[in-house]
Amino acid sequence: MSAPRFSSYEEFWPYYVAMHSKSATRWVHLAGTLTGLAVTAYGALRRRPGLLLGLPLIGYGTAWPAHFLIEGNNPATFGHPAWSLRGDAQMISMMLAGRDAELSAIAAKWLTDHPEDTPRR
């Protein structure tokens, strides 16, 4: 399955959420991103430049395997890197605000409307 084309982030957003339809995938993303942010912030505060790679290495290093192993799809980053970064921030913000169920509903609607994007296992 290849990533569909979108003309705006607003069109892309429901697709992005659908590629994270399983709660476990979203929580792995959240844990990896927050851990990566913490390591990067620590590196900046302690002036340890090597730790500044914490966010991309830990963030992507946990998120991408979740797509392959939990979700059964490819990361949206491969087709839409900038919008995926924005989507990750929006998704994590919603999760931290207690809106994970809303994300599940967005994903379910997209996958119902676009069955071709449902992973086949």
Phi and psi restraints in degrees (range 20) as a CNS / XPLOR table:
assign (resid 1 and name C) (resid 2 and name N)
       (resid 2 and name CA) (resid 2 and name C) 1.0 -99.2 20.0 2
assign (resid 2 and name N) (resid 2 and name CA)
       (resid 2 and name C) (resid 3 and name N) 1.0 155.9 20.0 2
assign (resid 2 and name C) (resid 3 and name N)
       (resid 3 and name CA) (resid 3 and name C) 1.0 -68.4 20.0 2
assign (resid 3 and name N) (resid 3 and name CA)
       (resid 3 and name C) (resid 4 and name N) 1.0 130.5 20.0 2
assign (resid 3 and name C) (resid 4 and name N)
       (resid 4 and name CA) (resid 4 and name C) 1.0 -64.6 20.0 2
assign (resid 4 and name N) (resid 4 and name CA)
       (resid 4 and name C) (resid 5 and name N) 1.0 164.1 20.0 2
assign (resid 4 and name C) (resid 5 and name N)
       (resid 5 and name CA) (resid 5 and name C) 1.0 -93.2 20.0 2
assign (resid 5 and name N) (resid 5 and name CA)
       (resid 5 and name C) (resid 6 and name N) 1.0 142.9 20.0 2
assign (resid 5 and name C) (resid 6 and name N)
       (resid 6 and name CA) (resid 6 and name C) 1.0 -132.7 20.0 2
assign (resid 6 and name N) (resid 6 and name CA)
       (resid 6 and name C) (resid 7 and name N) 1.0 149.1 20.0 2
assign (resid 6 and name C) (resid 7 and name N)
       (resid 7 and name CA) (resid 7 and name C) 1.0 -100.2 20.0 2
assign (resid 7 and name N) (resid 7 and name CA)
       (resid 7 and name C) (resid 8 and name N) 1.0 -7.2 20.0 2
assign (resid 7 and name C) (resid 8 and name N)
       (resid 8 and name CA) (resid 8 and name C) 1.0 -154.9 20.0 2
assign (resid 8 and name N) (resid 8 and name CA)
       (resid 8 and name C) (resid 9 and name N) 1.0 161.9 20.0 2
assign (resid 8 and name C) (resid 9 and name N)
       (resid 9 and name CA) (resid 9 and name C) 1.0 -63.1 20.0 2
assign (resid 9 and name N) (resid 9 and name CA)
       (resid 9 and name C) (resid 10 and name N) 1.0 -37.4 20.0 2
assign (resid 9 and name C) (resid 10 and name N)
       (resid 10 and name CA) (resid 10 and name C) 1.0 -60.9 20.0 2
assign (resid 10 and name N) (resid 10 and name CA)
       (resid 10 and name C) (resid 11 and name N) 1.0 -36.2 20.0 2
assign (resid 10 and name C) (resid 11 and name N)
       (resid 11 and name CA) (resid 11 and name C) 1.0 -71.1 20.0 2
assign (resid 11 and name N) (resid 11 and name CA)
       (resid 11 and name C) (resid 12 and name N) 1.0 -36.6 20.0 2
assign (resid 11 and name C) (resid 12 and name N)
       (resid 12 and name CA) (resid 12 and name C) 1.0 -71.0 20.0 2
assign (resid 12 and name N) (resid 12 and name CA)
       (resid 12 and name C) (resid 13 and name N) 1.0 -35.7 20.0 2
assign (resid 12 and name C) (resid 13 and name N)
       (resid 13 and name CA) (resid 13 and name C) 1.0 -50.7 20.0 2
assign (resid 13 and name N) (resid 13 and name CA)
       (resid 13 and name C) (resid 14 and name N) 1.0 -52.4 20.0 2
assign (resid 13 and name C) (resid 14 and name N)
       (resid 14 and name CA) (resid 14 and name C) 1.0 -62.4 20.0 2
assign (resid 14 and name N) (resid 14 and name CA)
       (resid 14 and name C) (resid 15 and name N) 1.0 -34.9 20.0 2
assign (resid 14 and name C) (resid 15 and name N)
       (resid 15 and name CA) (resid 15 and name C) 1.0 -63.1 20.0 2
assign (resid 15 and name N) (resid 15 and name CA)
       (resid 15 and name C) (resid 16 and name N) 1.0 -45.9 20.0 2
assign (resid 15 and name C) (resid 16 and name N)
       (resid 16 and name CA) (resid 16 and name C) 1.0 -56.7 20.0 2
assign (resid 16 and name N) (resid 16 and name CA)
       (resid 16 and name C) (resid 17 and name N) 1.0 -47.0 20.0 2
assign (resid 16 and name C) (resid 17 and name N)
       (resid 17 and name CA) (resid 17 and name C) 1.0 -63.5 20.0 2
assign (resid 17 and name N) (resid 17 and name CA)
       (resid 17 and name C) (resid 18 and name N) 1.0 -39.9 20.0 2
assign (resid 17 and name C) (resid 18 and name N)
       (resid 18 and name CA) (resid 18 and name C) 1.0 -63.0 20.0 2
assign (resid 18 and name N) (resid 18 and name CA)
       (resid 18 and name C) (resid 19 and name N) 1.0 -31.4 20.0 2
assign (resid 18 and name C) (resid 19 and name N)
       (resid 19 and name CA) (resid 19 and name C) 1.0 -73.6 20.0 2
assign (resid 19 and name N) (resid 19 and name CA)
       (resid 19 and name C) (resid 20 and name N) 1.0 -4.0 20.0 2
assign (resid 19 and name C) (resid 20 and name N)
       (resid 20 and name CA) (resid 20 and name C) 1.0 -125.0 20.0 2
assign (resid 20 and name N) (resid 20 and name CA)
       (resid 20 and name C) (resid 21 and name N) 1.0 44.9 20.0 2
assign (resid 20 and name C) (resid 21 and name N)
       (resid 21 and name CA) (resid 21 and name C) 1.0 -69.3 20.0 2
assign (resid 21 and name N) (resid 21 and name CA)
       (resid 21 and name C) (resid 22 and name N) 1.0 -25.1 20.0 2
assign (resid 21 and name C) (resid 22 and name N)
       (resid 22 and name CA) (resid 22 and name C) 1.0 -91.7 20.0 2
assign (resid 22 and name N) (resid 22 and name CA)
       (resid 22 and name C) (resid 23 and name N) 1.0 132.3 20.0 2
assign (resid 22 and name C) (resid 23 and name N)
       (resid 23 and name CA) (resid 23 and name C) 1.0 -56.1 20.0 2
assign (resid 23 and name N) (resid 23 and name CA)
       (resid 23 and name C) (resid 24 and name N) 1.0 -37.2 20.0 2
assign (resid 23 and name C) (resid 24 and name N)
       (resid 24 and name CA) (resid 24 and name C) 1.0 -60.5 20.0 2
assign (resid 24 and name N) (resid 24 and name CA)
       (resid 24 and name C) (resid 25 and name N) 1.0 -38.5 20.0 2
assign (resid 24 and name C) (resid 25 and name N)
       (resid 25 and name CA) (resid 25 and name C) 1.0 -62.7 20.0 2
assign (resid 25 and name N) (resid 25 and name CA)
       (resid 25 and name C) (resid 26 and name N) 1.0 -45.1 20.0 2
assign (resid 25 and name C) (resid 26 and name N)
       (resid 26 and name CA) (resid 26 and name C) 1.0 -62.9 20.0 2
assign (resid 26 and name N) (resid 26 and name CA)
       (resid 26 and name C) (resid 27 and name N) 1.0 -40.7 20.0 2
assign (resid 26 and name C) (resid 27 and name N)
       (resid 27 and name CA) (resid 27 and name C) 1.0 -71.0 20.0 2
assign (resid 27 and name N) (resid 27 and name CA)
       (resid 27 and name C) (resid 28 and name N) 1.0 -32.9 20.0 2
assign (resid 27 and name C) (resid 28 and name N)
       (resid 28 and name CA) (resid 28 and name C) 1.0 -64.7 20.0 2
assign (resid 28 and name N) (resid 28 and name CA)
       (resid 28 and name C) (resid 29 and name N) 1.0 -42.1 20.0 2
assign (resid 28 and name C) (resid 29 and name N)
       (resid 29 and name CA) (resid 29 and name C) 1.0 -58.7 20.0 2
assign (resid 29 and name N) (resid 29 and name CA)
       (resid 29 and name C) (resid 30 and name N) 1.0 -49.1 20.0 2
assign (resid 29 and name C) (resid 30 and name N)
       (resid 30 and name CA) (resid 30 and name C) 1.0 -59.3 20.0 2
assign (resid 30 and name N) (resid 30 and name CA)
       (resid 30 and name C) (resid 31 and name N) 1.0 -48.3 20.0 2
assign (resid 30 and name C) (resid 31 and name N)
       (resid 31 and name CA) (resid 31 and name C) 1.0 -61.8 20.0 2
assign (resid 31 and name N) (resid 31 and name CA)
       (resid 31 and name C) (resid 32 and name N) 1.0 -44.6 20.0 2
assign (resid 31 and name C) (resid 32 and name N)
       (resid 32 and name CA) (resid 32 and name C) 1.0 -65.5 20.0 2
assign (resid 32 and name N) (resid 32 and name CA)
       (resid 32 and name C) (resid 33 and name N) 1.0 -43.0 20.0 2
assign (resid 32 and name C) (resid 33 and name N)
       (resid 33 and name CA) (resid 33 and name C) 1.0 -66.4 20.0 2
assign (resid 33 and name N) (resid 33 and name CA)
       (resid 33 and name C) (resid 34 and name N) 1.0 -46.5 20.0 2
assign (resid 33 and name C) (resid 34 and name N)
       (resid 34 and name CA) (resid 34 and name C) 1.0 -67.3 20.0 2
assign (resid 34 and name N) (resid 34 and name CA)
       (resid 34 and name C) (resid 35 and name N) 1.0 -37.5 20.0 2
assign (resid 34 and name C) (resid 35 and name N)
       (resid 35 and name CA) (resid 35 and name C) 1.0 -65.3 20.0 2
assign (resid 35 and name N) (resid 35 and name CA)
       (resid 35 and name C) (resid 36 and name N) 1.0 -44.8 20.0 2
assign (resid 35 and name C) (resid 36 and name N)
       (resid 36 and name CA) (resid 36 and name C) 1.0 -60.9 20.0 2
assign (resid 36 and name N) (resid 36 and name CA)
       (resid 36 and name C) (resid 37 and name N) 1.0 -41.3 20.0 2
assign (resid 36 and name C) (resid 37 and name N)
       (resid 37 and name CA) (resid 37 and name C) 1.0 -62.3 20.0 2
assign (resid 37 and name N) (resid 37 and name CA)
       (resid 37 and name C) (resid 38 and name N) 1.0 -42.3 20.0 2
assign (resid 37 and name C) (resid 38 and name N)
       (resid 38 and name CA) (resid 38 and name C) 1.0 -63.2 20.0 2
assign (resid 38 and name N) (resid 38 and name CA)
       (resid 38 and name C) (resid 39 and name N) 1.0 -44.7 20.0 2
assign (resid 38 and name C) (resid 39 and name N)
       (resid 39 and name CA) (resid 39 and name C) 1.0 -64.1 20.0 2
assign (resid 39 and name N) (resid 39 and name CA)
       (resid 39 and name C) (resid 40 and name N) 1.0 -42.2 20.0 2
assign (resid 39 and name C) (resid 40 and name N)
       (resid 40 and name CA) (resid 40 and name C) 1.0 -64.8 20.0 2
assign (resid 40 and name N) (resid 40 and name CA)
       (resid 40 and name C) (resid 41 and name N) 1.0 -43.4 20.0 2
assign (resid 40 and name C) (resid 41 and name N)
       (resid 41 and name CA) (resid 41 and name C) 1.0 -63.4 20.0 2
assign (resid 41 and name N) (resid 41 and name CA)
       (resid 41 and name C) (resid 42 and name N) 1.0 -42.5 20.0 2
assign (resid 41 and name C) (resid 42 and name N)
       (resid 42 and name CA) (resid 42 and name C) 1.0 -60.6 20.0 2
assign (resid 42 and name N) (resid 42 and name CA)
       (resid 42 and name C) (resid 43 and name N) 1.0 -44.9 20.0 2
assign (resid 42 and name C) (resid 43 and name N)
       (resid 43 and name CA) (resid 43 and name C) 1.0 -61.0 20.0 2
assign (resid 43 and name N) (resid 43 and name CA)
       (resid 43 and name C) (resid 44 and name N) 1.0 -39.5 20.0 2
assign (resid 43 and name C) (resid 44 and name N)
       (resid 44 and name CA) (resid 44 and name C) 1.0 -67.2 20.0 2
assign (resid 44 and name N) (resid 44 and name CA)
       (resid 44 and name C) (resid 45 and name N) 1.0 -43.7 20.0 2
assign (resid 44 and name C) (resid 45 and name N)
       (resid 45 and name CA) (resid 45 and name C) 1.0 -66.8 20.0 2
assign (resid 45 and name N) (resid 45 and name CA)
       (resid 45 and name C) (resid 46 and name N) 1.0 -36.6 20.0 2
assign (resid 45 and name C) (resid 46 and name N)
       (resid 46 and name CA) (resid 46 and name C) 1.0 -92.7 20.0 2
assign (resid 46 and name N) (resid 46 and name CA)
       (resid 46 and name C) (resid 47 and name N) 1.0 1.2 20.0 2
assign (resid 46 and name C) (resid 47 and name N)
       (resid 47 and name CA) (resid 47 and name C) 1.0 55.2 20.0 2
assign (resid 47 and name N) (resid 47 and name CA)
       (resid 47 and name C) (resid 48 and name N) 1.0 50.7 20.0 2
assign (resid 47 and name C) (resid 48 and name N)
       (resid 48 and name CA) (resid 48 and name C) 1.0 -116.7 20.0 2
assign (resid 48 and name N) (resid 48 and name CA)
       (resid 48 and name C) (resid 49 and name N) 1.0 90.8 20.0 2
assign (resid 48 and name C) (resid 49 and name N)
       (resid 49 and name CA) (resid 49 and name C) 1.0 -57.3 20.0 2
assign (resid 49 and name N) (resid 49 and name CA)
       (resid 49 and name C) (resid 50 and name N) 1.0 -30.5 20.0 2
assign (resid 49 and name C) (resid 50 and name N)
       (resid 50 and name CA) (resid 50 and name C) 1.0 -61.8 20.0 2
assign (resid 50 and name N) (resid 50 and name CA)
       (resid 50 and name C) (resid 51 and name N) 1.0 -30.9 20.0 2
assign (resid 50 and name C) (resid 51 and name N)
       (resid 51 and name CA) (resid 51 and name C) 1.0 -77.1 20.0 2
assign (resid 51 and name N) (resid 51 and name CA)
       (resid 51 and name C) (resid 52 and name N) 1.0 -11.6 20.0 2
assign (resid 51 and name C) (resid 52 and name N)
       (resid 52 and name CA) (resid 52 and name C) 1.0 -66.5 20.0 2
assign (resid 52 and name N) (resid 52 and name CA)
       (resid 52 and name C) (resid 53 and name N) 1.0 -16.0 20.0 2
assign (resid 52 and name C) (resid 53 and name N)
       (resid 53 and name CA) (resid 53 and name C) 1.0 -82.7 20.0 2
assign (resid 53 and name N) (resid 53 and name CA)
       (resid 53 and name C) (resid 54 and name N) 1.0 1.4 20.0 2
assign (resid 53 and name C) (resid 54 and name N)
       (resid 54 and name CA) (resid 54 and name C) 1.0 -55.8 20.0 2
assign (resid 54 and name N) (resid 54 and name CA)
       (resid 54 and name C) (resid 55 and name N) 1.0 -46.2 20.0 2
assign (resid 54 and name C) (resid 55 and name N)
       (resid 55 and name CA) (resid 55 and name C) 1.0 -63.5 20.0 2
assign (resid 55 and name N) (resid 55 and name CA)
       (resid 55 and name C) (resid 56 and name N) 1.0 -54.1 20.0 2
assign (resid 55 and name C) (resid 56 and name N)
       (resid 56 and name CA) (resid 56 and name C) 1.0 -67.2 20.0 2
assign (resid 56 and name N) (resid 56 and name CA)
       (resid 56 and name C) (resid 57 and name N) 1.0 -39.0 20.0 2
assign (resid 56 and name C) (resid 57 and name N)
       (resid 57 and name CA) (resid 57 and name C) 1.0 -71.6 20.0 2
assign (resid 57 and name N) (resid 57 and name CA)
       (resid 57 and name C) (resid 58 and name N) 1.0 -47.2 20.0 2
assign (resid 57 and name C) (resid 58 and name N)
       (resid 58 and name CA) (resid 58 and name C) 1.0 -75.9 20.0 2
assign (resid 58 and name N) (resid 58 and name CA)
       (resid 58 and name C) (resid 59 and name N) 1.0 -42.0 20.0 2
assign (resid 58 and name C) (resid 59 and name N)
       (resid 59 and name CA) (resid 59 and name C) 1.0 -59.2 20.0 2
assign (resid 59 and name N) (resid 59 and name CA)
       (resid 59 and name C) (resid 60 and name N) 1.0 -57.1 20.0 2
assign (resid 59 and name C) (resid 60 and name N)
       (resid 60 and name CA) (resid 60 and name C) 1.0 -72.1 20.0 2
assign (resid 60 and name N) (resid 60 and name CA)
       (resid 60 and name C) (resid 61 and name N) 1.0 -32.7 20.0 2
assign (resid 60 and name C) (resid 61 and name N)
       (resid 61 and name CA) (resid 61 and name C) 1.0 -64.8 20.0 2
assign (resid 61 and name N) (resid 61 and name CA)
       (resid 61 and name C) (resid 62 and name N) 1.0 -23.5 20.0 2
assign (resid 61 and name C) (resid 62 and name N)
       (resid 62 and name CA) (resid 62 and name C) 1.0 -98.1 20.0 2
assign (resid 62 and name N) (resid 62 and name CA)
       (resid 62 and name C) (resid 63 and name N) 1.0 -36.0 20.0 2
assign (resid 62 and name C) (resid 63 and name N)
       (resid 63 and name CA) (resid 63 and name C) 1.0 -70.3 20.0 2
assign (resid 63 and name N) (resid 63 and name CA)
       (resid 63 and name C) (resid 64 and name N) 1.0 -47.3 20.0 2
assign (resid 63 and name C) (resid 64 and name N)
       (resid 64 and name CA) (resid 64 and name C) 1.0 -61.1 20.0 2
assign (resid 64 and name N) (resid 64 and name CA)
       (resid 64 and name C) (resid 65 and name N) 1.0 -46.6 20.0 2
assign (resid 64 and name C) (resid 65 and name N)
       (resid 65 and name CA) (resid 65 and name C) 1.0 -60.8 20.0 2
assign (resid 65 and name N) (resid 65 and name CA)
       (resid 65 and name C) (resid 66 and name N) 1.0 -30.6 20.0 2
assign (resid 65 and name C) (resid 66 and name N)
       (resid 66 and name CA) (resid 66 and name C) 1.0 -62.0 20.0 2
assign (resid 66 and name N) (resid 66 and name CA)
       (resid 66 and name C) (resid 67 and name N) 1.0 -35.7 20.0 2
assign (resid 66 and name C) (resid 67 and name N)
       (resid 67 and name CA) (resid 67 and name C) 1.0 -65.5 20.0 2
assign (resid 67 and name N) (resid 67 and name CA)
       (resid 67 and name C) (resid 68 and name N) 1.0 -44.8 20.0 2
assign (resid 67 and name C) (resid 68 and name N)
       (resid 68 and name CA) (resid 68 and name C) 1.0 -71.8 20.0 2
assign (resid 68 and name N) (resid 68 and name CA)
       (resid 68 and name C) (resid 69 and name N) 1.0 -43.3 20.0 2
assign (resid 68 and name C) (resid 69 and name N)
       (resid 69 and name CA) (resid 69 and name C) 1.0 -89.6 20.0 2
assign (resid 69 and name N) (resid 69 and name CA)
       (resid 69 and name C) (resid 70 and name N) 1.0 -34.8 20.0 2
assign (resid 69 and name C) (resid 70 and name N)
       (resid 70 and name CA) (resid 70 and name C) 1.0 -100.1 20.0 2
assign (resid 70 and name N) (resid 70 and name CA)
       (resid 70 and name C) (resid 71 and name N) 1.0 -51.1 20.0 2
assign (resid 70 and name C) (resid 71 and name N)
       (resid 71 and name CA) (resid 71 and name C) 1.0 -83.2 20.0 2
assign (resid 71 and name N) (resid 71 and name CA)
       (resid 71 and name C) (resid 72 and name N) 1.0 -32.6 20.0 2
assign (resid 71 and name C) (resid 72 and name N)
       (resid 72 and name CA) (resid 72 and name C) 1.0 77.6 20.0 2
assign (resid 72 and name N) (resid 72 and name CA)
       (resid 72 and name C) (resid 73 and name N) 1.0 30.9 20.0 2
assign (resid 72 and name C) (resid 73 and name N)
       (resid 73 and name CA) (resid 73 and name C) 1.0 -141.0 20.0 2
assign (resid 73 and name N) (resid 73 and name CA)
       (resid 73 and name C) (resid 74 and name N) 1.0 178.3 20.0 2
assign (resid 73 and name C) (resid 74 and name N)
       (resid 74 and name CA) (resid 74 and name C) 1.0 -93.1 20.0 2
assign (resid 74 and name N) (resid 74 and name CA)
       (resid 74 and name C) (resid 75 and name N) 1.0 146.4 20.0 2
assign (resid 74 and name C) (resid 75 and name N)
       (resid 75 and name CA) (resid 75 and name C) 1.0 -59.3 20.0 2
assign (resid 75 and name N) (resid 75 and name CA)
       (resid 75 and name C) (resid 76 and name N) 1.0 139.4 20.0 2
assign (resid 75 and name C) (resid 76 and name N)
       (resid 76 and name CA) (resid 76 and name C) 1.0 -63.3 20.0 2
assign (resid 76 and name N) (resid 76 and name CA)
       (resid 76 and name C) (resid 77 and name N) 1.0 -20.2 20.0 2
assign (resid 76 and name C) (resid 77 and name N)
       (resid 77 and name CA) (resid 77 and name C) 1.0 -57.0 20.0 2
assign (resid 77 and name N) (resid 77 and name CA)
       (resid 77 and name C) (resid 78 and name N) 1.0 -33.1 20.0 2
assign (resid 77 and name C) (resid 78 and name N)
       (resid 78 and name CA) (resid 78 and name C) 1.0 -62.8 20.0 2
assign (resid 78 and name N) (resid 78 and name CA)
       (resid 78 and name C) (resid 79 and name N) 1.0 -33.9 20.0 2
assign (resid 78 and name C) (resid 79 and name N)
       (resid 79 and name CA) (resid 79 and name C) 1.0 -101.8 20.0 2
assign (resid 79 and name N) (resid 79 and name CA)
       (resid 79 and name C) (resid 80 and name N) 1.0 -23.4 20.0 2
assign (resid 79 and name C) (resid 80 and name N)
       (resid 80 and name CA) (resid 80 and name C) 1.0 -143.5 20.0 2
assign (resid 80 and name N) (resid 80 and name CA)
       (resid 80 and name C) (resid 81 and name N) 1.0 71.2 20.0 2
assign (resid 80 and name C) (resid 81 and name N)
       (resid 81 and name CA) (resid 81 and name C) 1.0 -61.3 20.0 2
assign (resid 81 and name N) (resid 81 and name CA)
       (resid 81 and name C) (resid 82 and name N) 1.0 -46.2 20.0 2
assign (resid 81 and name C) (resid 82 and name N)
       (resid 82 and name CA) (resid 82 and name C) 1.0 -69.0 20.0 2
assign (resid 82 and name N) (resid 82 and name CA)
       (resid 82 and name C) (resid 83 and name N) 1.0 -45.6 20.0 2
assign (resid 82 and name C) (resid 83 and name N)
       (resid 83 and name CA) (resid 83 and name C) 1.0 -66.5 20.0 2
assign (resid 83 and name N) (resid 83 and name CA)
       (resid 83 and name C) (resid 84 and name N) 1.0 -32.0 20.0 2
assign (resid 83 and name C) (resid 84 and name N)
       (resid 84 and name CA) (resid 84 and name C) 1.0 -66.2 20.0 2
assign (resid 84 and name N) (resid 84 and name CA)
       (resid 84 and name C) (resid 85 and name N) 1.0 -39.5 20.0 2
assign (resid 84 and name C) (resid 85 and name N)
       (resid 85 and name CA) (resid 85 and name C) 1.0 -62.7 20.0 2
assign (resid 85 and name N) (resid 85 and name CA)
       (resid 85 and name C) (resid 86 and name N) 1.0 -45.4 20.0 2
assign (resid 85 and name C) (resid 86 and name N)
       (resid 86 and name CA) (resid 86 and name C) 1.0 -62.9 20.0 2
assign (resid 86 and name N) (resid 86 and name CA)
       (resid 86 and name C) (resid 87 and name N) 1.0 -41.6 20.0 2
assign (resid 86 and name C) (resid 87 and name N)
       (resid 87 and name CA) (resid 87 and name C) 1.0 -63.1 20.0 2
assign (resid 87 and name N) (resid 87 and name CA)
       (resid 87 and name C) (resid 88 and name N) 1.0 -39.9 20.0 2
assign (resid 87 and name C) (resid 88 and name N)
       (resid 88 and name CA) (resid 88 and name C) 1.0 -60.9 20.0 2
assign (resid 88 and name N) (resid 88 and name CA)
       (resid 88 and name C) (resid 89 and name N) 1.0 -44.4 20.0 2
assign (resid 88 and name C) (resid 89 and name N)
       (resid 89 and name CA) (resid 89 and name C) 1.0 -63.0 20.0 2
assign (resid 89 and name N) (resid 89 and name CA)
       (resid 89 and name C) (resid 90 and name N) 1.0 -42.5 20.0 2
assign (resid 89 and name C) (resid 90 and name N)
       (resid 90 and name CA) (resid 90 and name C) 1.0 -67.0 20.0 2
assign (resid 90 and name N) (resid 90 and name CA)
       (resid 90 and name C) (resid 91 and name N) 1.0 -42.6 20.0 2
assign (resid 90 and name C) (resid 91 and name N)
       (resid 91 and name CA) (resid 91 and name C) 1.0 -62.5 20.0 2
assign (resid 91 and name N) (resid 91 and name CA)
       (resid 91 and name C) (resid 92 and name N) 1.0 -45.5 20.0 2
assign (resid 91 and name C) (resid 92 and name N)
       (resid 92 and name CA) (resid 92 and name C) 1.0 -66.4 20.0 2
assign (resid 92 and name N) (resid 92 and name CA)
       (resid 92 and name C) (resid 93 and name N) 1.0 -38.7 20.0 2
assign (resid 92 and name C) (resid 93 and name N)
       (resid 93 and name CA) (resid 93 and name C) 1.0 -59.8 20.0 2
assign (resid 93 and name N) (resid 93 and name CA)
       (resid 93 and name C) (resid 94 and name N) 1.0 -43.3 20.0 2
assign (resid 93 and name C) (resid 94 and name N)
       (resid 94 and name CA) (resid 94 and name C) 1.0 -65.5 20.0 2
assign (resid 94 and name N) (resid 94 and name CA)
       (resid 94 and name C) (resid 95 and name N) 1.0 -39.8 20.0 2
assign (resid 94 and name C) (resid 95 and name N)
       (resid 95 and name CA) (resid 95 and name C) 1.0 -63.9 20.0 2
assign (resid 95 and name N) (resid 95 and name CA)
       (resid 95 and name C) (resid 96 and name N) 1.0 -44.6 20.0 2
assign (resid 95 and name C) (resid 96 and name N)
       (resid 96 and name CA) (resid 96 and name C) 1.0 -65.6 20.0 2
assign (resid 96 and name N) (resid 96 and name CA)
       (resid 96 and name C) (resid 97 and name N) 1.0 -23.7 20.0 2
assign (resid 96 and name C) (resid 97 and name N)
       (resid 97 and name CA) (resid 97 and name C) 1.0 -87.8 20.0 2
assign (resid 97 and name N) (resid 97 and name CA)
       (resid 97 and name C) (resid 98 and name N) 1.0 5.4 20.0 2
assign (resid 97 and name C) (resid 98 and name N)
       (resid 98 and name CA) (resid 98 and name C) 1.0 80.0 20.0 2
assign (resid 98 and name N) (resid 98 and name CA)
       (resid 98 and name C) (resid 99 and name N) 1.0 25.6 20.0 2
assign (resid 98 and name C) (resid 99 and name N)
       (resid 99 and name CA) (resid 99 and name C) 1.0 -110.1 20.0 2
assign (resid 99 and name N) (resid 99 and name CA)
       (resid 99 and name C) (resid 100 and name N) 1.0 30.5 20.0 2
assign (resid 99 and name C) (resid 100 and name N)
       (resid 100 and name CA) (resid 100 and name C) 1.0 -63.1 20.0 2
assign (resid 100 and name N) (resid 100 and name CA)
       (resid 100 and name C) (resid 101 and name N) 1.0 -36.7 20.0 2
assign (resid 100 and name C) (resid 101 and name N)
       (resid 101 and name CA) (resid 101 and name C) 1.0 -62.5 20.0 2
assign (resid 101 and name N) (resid 101 and name CA)
       (resid 101 and name C) (resid 102 and name N) 1.0 -35.3 20.0 2
assign (resid 101 and name C) (resid 102 and name N)
       (resid 102 and name CA) (resid 102 and name C) 1.0 -63.7 20.0 2
assign (resid 102 and name N) (resid 102 and name CA)
       (resid 102 and name C) (resid 103 and name N) 1.0 -39.0 20.0 2
assign (resid 102 and name C) (resid 103 and name N)
       (resid 103 and name CA) (resid 103 and name C) 1.0 -63.8 20.0 2
assign (resid 103 and name N) (resid 103 and name CA)
       (resid 103 and name C) (resid 104 and name N) 1.0 -40.4 20.0 2
assign (resid 103 and name C) (resid 104 and name N)
       (resid 104 and name CA) (resid 104 and name C) 1.0 -60.4 20.0 2
assign (resid 104 and name N) (resid 104 and name CA)
       (resid 104 and name C) (resid 105 and name N) 1.0 -40.0 20.0 2
assign (resid 104 and name C) (resid 105 and name N)
       (resid 105 and name CA) (resid 105 and name C) 1.0 -67.7 20.0 2
assign (resid 105 and name N) (resid 105 and name CA)
       (resid 105 and name C) (resid 106 and name N) 1.0 -41.6 20.0 2
assign (resid 105 and name C) (resid 106 and name N)
       (resid 106 and name CA) (resid 106 and name C) 1.0 -61.1 20.0 2
assign (resid 106 and name N) (resid 106 and name CA)
       (resid 106 and name C) (resid 107 and name N) 1.0 -45.1 20.0 2
assign (resid 106 and name C) (resid 107 and name N)
       (resid 107 and name CA) (resid 107 and name C) 1.0 -63.0 20.0 2
assign (resid 107 and name N) (resid 107 and name CA)
       (resid 107 and name C) (resid 108 and name N) 1.0 -45.9 20.0 2
assign (resid 107 and name C) (resid 108 and name N)
       (resid 108 and name CA) (resid 108 and name C) 1.0 -61.6 20.0 2
assign (resid 108 and name N) (resid 108 and name CA)
       (resid 108 and name C) (resid 109 and name N) 1.0 -41.3 20.0 2
assign (resid 108 and name C) (resid 109 and name N)
       (resid 109 and name CA) (resid 109 and name C) 1.0 -63.4 20.0 2
assign (resid 109 and name N) (resid 109 and name CA)
       (resid 109 and name C) (resid 110 and name N) 1.0 -46.9 20.0 2
assign (resid 109 and name C) (resid 110 and name N)
       (resid 110 and name CA) (resid 110 and name C) 1.0 -59.7 20.0 2
assign (resid 110 and name N) (resid 110 and name CA)
       (resid 110 and name C) (resid 111 and name N) 1.0 -47.0 20.0 2
assign (resid 110 and name C) (resid 111 and name N)
       (resid 111 and name CA) (resid 111 and name C) 1.0 -67.9 20.0 2
assign (resid 111 and name N) (resid 111 and name CA)
       (resid 111 and name C) (resid 112 and name N) 1.0 -30.6 20.0 2
assign (resid 111 and name C) (resid 112 and name N)
       (resid 112 and name CA) (resid 112 and name C) 1.0 -68.5 20.0 2
assign (resid 112 and name N) (resid 112 and name CA)
       (resid 112 and name C) (resid 113 and name N) 1.0 -42.2 20.0 2
assign (resid 112 and name C) (resid 113 and name N)
       (resid 113 and name CA) (resid 113 and name C) 1.0 -77.1 20.0 2
assign (resid 113 and name N) (resid 113 and name CA)
       (resid 113 and name C) (resid 114 and name N) 1.0 -20.2 20.0 2
assign (resid 113 and name C) (resid 114 and name N)
       (resid 114 and name CA) (resid 114 and name C) 1.0 -133.3 20.0 2
assign (resid 114 and name N) (resid 114 and name CA)
       (resid 114 and name C) (resid 115 and name N) 1.0 68.8 20.0 2
assign (resid 114 and name C) (resid 115 and name N)
       (resid 115 and name CA) (resid 115 and name C) 1.0 -60.8 20.0 2
assign (resid 115 and name N) (resid 115 and name CA)
       (resid 115 and name C) (resid 116 and name N) 1.0 -20.4 20.0 2
assign (resid 115 and name C) (resid 116 and name N)
       (resid 116 and name CA) (resid 116 and name C) 1.0 -66.8 20.0 2
assign (resid 116 and name N) (resid 116 and name CA)
       (resid 116 and name C) (resid 117 and name N) 1.0 -17.4 20.0 2
assign (resid 116 and name C) (resid 117 and name N)
       (resid 117 and name CA) (resid 117 and name C) 1.0 -96.9 20.0 2
assign (resid 117 and name N) (resid 117 and name CA)
       (resid 117 and name C) (resid 118 and name N) 1.0 5.1 20.0 2
assign (resid 117 and name C) (resid 118 and name N)
       (resid 118 and name CA) (resid 118 and name C) 1.0 -81.5 20.0 2
assign (resid 118 and name N) (resid 118 and name CA)
       (resid 118 and name C) (resid 119 and name N) 1.0 126.3 20.0 2
assign (resid 118 and name C) (resid 119 and name N)
       (resid 119 and name CA) (resid 119 and name C) 1.0 -59.8 20.0 2
assign (resid 119 and name N) (resid 119 and name CA)
       (resid 119 and name C) (resid 120 and name N) 1.0 141.7 20.0 2
assign (resid 119 and name C) (resid 120 and name N)
       (resid 120 and name CA) (resid 120 and name C) 1.0 -109.0 20.0 2
assign (resid 120 and name N) (resid 120 and name CA)
       (resid 120 and name C) (resid 121 and name N) 1.0 119.6 20.0 2
